[in-house]
Amino acid sequence: MTLKFNLITVLILSIGYIFIWTRGSFDINTKEFYISILAAIFTDSLSATLFRNTYPKIMKSLGVRLYKSIIFEPREDDEIIVESSSSHMKGLEAVGGKLLLTRKCLIFKSHDFNIQNHEKVFDLFKIASIQTLDENKFRFKYDGLVEKFIVDDPETWEKLLKDSKS
């Protein structure tokens, strides 16, 4: 984020804090008004700095823990080719989880931090029209429905799926 955006955010939040702390009475002749301005600017600056520096670390740590919590064991007659973290688009929700490609099927298993928890197994020979949508999405048709996934490298997944089908 840019410095300009951060400054505008601090200014807007500061005005909100001043309004709350002065209970809506903006009497600039009071000591309370000036103290609330300083407190608002300090609180906003501190929270913006902490949020900017800690949020990415917290989310990365949470993502790794959730990914590791998904346990999948293939059938004895099957073998995992590749697996990665992924999100399966279910309506408006991007359901986070793990996507696995085996010799016989594509499997998505969600982690518990979702609203629409599910596990779905796609038979490779029923998958049709595989295509990369953009830098992090691919889709295919399965039983007449379009299934969309968010992954780190959709071109690789598309190639692996097409190769596995042949």
Long-range contacts (C-beta under 8 A, 24 or more apart in sequence): 1-52, 6-48, 6-52, 9-44, 9-48, 10-41, 10-44, 10-45, 10-48, 13-40, 13-44, 14-40, 14-41, 14-44, 15-40, 16-40, 17-43, 17-44, 62-113, 63-96, 66-96, 66-111, 66-112, 66-113, 67-98, 67-111, 69-111, 69-112, 70-97, 70-98, 70-109, 70-110, 70-111, 72-98, 72-100, 72-107, 72-109, 74-100, 74-102, 78-102, 78-103, 78-104, 78-105, 79-103, 81-160, 81-164, 82-156, 82-157, 82-160, 84-151, 84-152, 84-153, 85-151, 85-152, 86-149, 86-150, 86-151, 87-149, 87-150, 88-118, 88-120, 88-147, 88-148, 88-149, 89-147, 89-148, 89-149, 89-150, 90-116, 90-118, 91-116, 94-150, 99-149, 99-151, 99-157, 101-157, 101-160, 101-161, 101-164, 103-164, 106-161, 108-149, 122-147, 124-161, 124-164, 124-165, 125-165, 127-161, 127-165, 130-158, 130-161, 130-162, 131-158, 132-158
